[in-house]
Amino acid sequence: MPNGDASHDLDLTPFFRSSNHDAEMEATAIHGLLEANGIPSMLVGSAQIPSLEFVVEVPRSQLEAARQVVADARAAGPEAALEAERAGESGSET
């Protein structure tokens, strides 16, 4: 194995987890936000088994970036989220 192997930076680590009544909705929103900002993420959970929690995982190397993206989105508020979603749906418009 070569020195400087960064494969562990790609290991998925939990970023968000919840078993609240709105966990699926919040996890889906966070997953979409991260993906829209170029941060790969995986949504883990099942609506068919409501006693299990929903988890959003990101690569370990992207954890701080994910925190910043979510913090920025929360600071910008729901109006900015709607605007960003509309811009993403329309393709190349900014």
N, C-alpha and C positions, 0 to 999 in steps of 0.2 A: 504494500500500500504506500503510495507516494506521500511525502511530507506535505503538510498544508491541506490535507483532505478536508474539504468543506461540506462533505455530505451530511454531517449532523446539523448544519445550518438549514437543511431542507426538511428536517424532522418536523412533523406537525405538532403543535402545542396548543392547548386550549386557550382561546382568546375570550370567549363569552360562553357562559353556561347558565341555564335557568330552567326551572320546572314550574314557574309561575303559570297562571292561566293564559297569559299572552306570550309565552316563551316562543312558540312557533313563529308568530308574527314578528317579534323583535329579532329573533335569530335570522329569519329570512331577510329582513331589512338590513341587518349588519352584513350578512353575506353579500347581498347585492351591492351595498356601498363599497365594500372592500374590493370586489371584483371590478366595479366601475372605475376604481382608482388604481387598477393594475396590481392589486395585492391578491395573489391566489388564496383561496380559502375553501374549506370543506364544511358543509352543513351536515350534522349528524343528529338524527332524531326521527321519531315516528309519531304522526298524529293518531295512528291507530292504537298506540299504547301511551295514553296520556300521563301515566305515572313516571315515565322516563323523561329525563331532561333533554333539552335541545342544547347542542354544543356547536360553536363555530370554532374551527381550528385553522391556524395559519402556520406557515413555515417559521421556525424559530428565528431565522434571520430577518423576518418581516414583522416581528411582534411590535417593535417600537413604532414603525411606520403605520401599522394598523391602529395602534392607540392614538396616534396623532390624527389620522383620518377621521376616526370616530369623534374625537374631541372637537375637531374643527367643524364637523357636521352638526354636532349638538350645539356648538356656539353659534353657528349660522342660522339654526332654527329650521322649522318645517318648510317654510317658504323656499329657502335655498335648496332643500332636498327635492321639492317638486320641480323647481326650475332645472336642476341638474338632470333629473329623470327625463324631463321633456327634451332636453338637449341631447341626451343619449339616445332616445327613441328616434329622433329625427336624423340621426347619422352624423354628418359632418358639420352640422350647425353648431355654433358656440354661443 
